[in-house]
Amino acid sequence: MGKGEGALDDAVVDTANDLLIRCTWAARGGAAFQAVWDSILKGHPLVVSSPVQTLTDDLRSQLEVRLINGQRLIYDSATNQYSVSWAPRRRPF
């Protein structure tokens, strides 16, 4: 890794974390996912996909938004919470 590359990686992670914080605060303020999508996520330079509905291991529905750095922003409608994951999405069999 060359000089400065770690700092760039940290900036991308911080940006994903900042995005997570903004979404979480909006949800705590009563914003539904669609409002968060329209006002924060849609058009954000870190976001590379529209929301996709996926299932958790216990078959709960969630929304997943892919980010340019390989992370995914996850919205769990049952708990109204957002999280960020590095884990690759599982492929269906």
Helices and strands as residue ranges (DSSP letters): H 5-28, H 33-36, I 37-41, E 52-55, E 61-66, E 72-76, E 81-85
